[in-house]
Amino acid sequence: MAINSDYSCAVVLPHLYVQNANAVSSPMTWGFPAMSAFAGFAHALERKLRAEGKEVYLQGVAVVSHKAEPLLADGPSYAPRSFRLTRNPLDQTGSTSAIVEEGRMHLTVSIVLAVSGPDAPLQDNDEAQAFAANLLQLALGMRIAGGSVVPPGIALRKSRSARAFIWNSGKKEQVQKKLMRMLMPGFALIGRSDLLAERLSKMRADKPDVSALDALLDLCALHVDPALEANKDGKFNWTAKRRKLGFLVPIPLGFAAISETYAPGVVKNARDATVPFCFVESLLSLGEWRSPHRITELEDMLWRYQANPESGTYLINNSQAK
């Protein structure tokens, strides 16, 4: 997926139902797949288009969540919720396979793809809508965050058909409003590292040794405080609030290198022995779920790769809407 932000068309794949997607987005977060999973989906989709002989580039991907259902089970009092795990078939020796804890969830999401290139649609006509329909058809045979994309039923196929929006038509504001209406109701994930930096600066003014993780937990935590004075019954009312307004959540942004880059085949048991290998760890930041009607620019929703092998960072971010 390219990193140039100049695109001529936006394609919406509406209300994709994904079964058994990975709910664990990083070693410290769960509840929704990482945005890197959707960027990987867009990259794979671009390769499928190239295989069809179409020279197009998917410049960015945006995700709007309509429904998210983690597969959880009630547990004992000290662990009220846990993931529903599966019992795998017997291994080749006839022994019981070990249970590897994994988090799974069902999703209903709309995906917006920014498209450019010589073969990208430039006019709002039947060819543009056929291009969007082809993208949807390809997506239905792919996986998103390890989950299977389930085709909609016959009754829903018309209302959930893909649509192309021409971005350089001279009517950008009108096109923007139509696109956002198509994405509602739902919530789009955007980056809010600006709020994290602001909170960290304020906390370090009082405690210089505060880390970025402390600021992240402080913003995402739900703080429950008692009232300063008792009510008429002599009881104190407890109130729950957040440090900042908005649906703020911790999100993984990518990885940072913790080792040198090894030549292909040097590290044993690597997934791909034909490419260089590097040990990494996850990087976390702050995100916000925001309704599309409160987003004025599509650019604020789009996520793109930002890899810098020299500094050892492999990130995905967006324009960090204010």
Summary of the structure (lengths in Angstrom):
residues: 322
radius of gyration: 22.4
end to end distance: 25.0
largest distance: 75.1
contacts: 927
relative contact order: 0.19
helix: 23%
strand: 33%
